[in-house]
């Protein structure tokens, strides 16, 4: 189940630090919804982010079929 957290709320814009603190207190990785983007996994700690960025075997920017899912500057397919 996605964490119900509103990134577009006035409360978040007034005090984003409190929102980030809430996310961090939930877990090092949370499943939530971003405006326009939709449902996403978000790392909330440095350690979790570093693990995701360093472990290209478990975490990838490729879609099924091998195409890139996002921009990776200068990378050729």
Phi, psi and omega in degrees: 000135180287142175293130179276097182223126186261102179288351180255004183285156176298321181301318179294317180291328178288322184215075181296333179300321178293322178295317178295321178299320177297315178299315180297324180288341180285312183180163177290339176222127180234149176260119184216187181237129174259145175302142179070315184286316182105208184284133182214158169269136181234128173277141184245358179229157177300315183300316180294316179297317180298319179298313180299316182291331183270337185261083183283351176285316182273330184238129185219160175262008182265142174274172172301139183096353174092355180283154178288137179270344180215173179287133175227094189318125174079358183278131179260145177276000000 
